[in-house]
């Protein structure tokens, strides 16, 4: 998702959604990706990916939303430790 405006209104409370970093069990950035449910694995065990998942959190109600981004060229992991200003 080419996101020139990194905020959007919350559909629940009309607060403002801001991009957040998704973290795994460590402090590392979690690069969540998705594929079609029927996507087969090749002989090496890899699956054809369709896009990335990113999160946004409301500054008023604290609800977190997950969105899919099918921008295939952007499937590379983000640089380590981007700040919200870089989104």
N, C-alpha and C positions, 0 to 999 in steps of 0.2 A: 504494500500500500504506500503510494507516494503521498505522504501526509504533510502538506504544507501548513495545515492548521492542526496542531497536536491536541486540540481539545474539541469536545462536542458535548451537547447537553445530555444529562442523565434522563433516560425515559421514565424513571420511577419518580424522581423528586425535582427534576429540572435543575439540579446542581450541575457542576461542570466535571466531565470525565477528563482525566489526565492519563497519559501513557505511564505505565509502570514496567519495571523489569520483573520478569518471572525468574525465580530462583529455585534451584533444586535442593537436594539435601546438603549441599555445601554452599559456599558463597559465590559459586560460579553462576554466570548467566545461563539460563536454561533455554536452549534453542528448540522450541516445540514446533514440530512439523506435522503435516497430515497427508494422508493418501486416501484414495477411493477404497471403500470396503472390499471391493473385488480385485484390487490391485495385486497381481501375482508377484511372488518373489522370483528373482532370476537365480541362476545356478550359484551365484556368490552370496545369495541371501539378501540382496538389496531390493527395495521396493521403489517404484517410480512415485516420486513425491508430487503433490499438487500445490503445496503452499506452506506458509508459516502461520503460526498462531501468535497473536500479541494480546496483551492485557491493558485494560483501562480501568481506573478506579475513580469513583465519585468523591468529590471533596466534601459533599454534604452528608450523604447517607452511607458512605464507605463501601457500597456494593462494587464488586469487581466483575467486569465483563470481559469475555474472551472473544476475539474476532479472528476470522481467517483472512489471510492475505494470499491471493493466488498469483502474486508477482513472481513468477518462476526465476527470473534473473536474480532476485533478492534472496535465494535460498541459502546463500553462503552465511555462516554465522556472523553476527555483528561483532565489531571490535570489542575487545575486553573493556568492561567498565564504562560504557557511554553514560553521559549525564543526561538528564531529561531535556536540557537545552539543545542537545544534539539530535533529538528525534525529530 
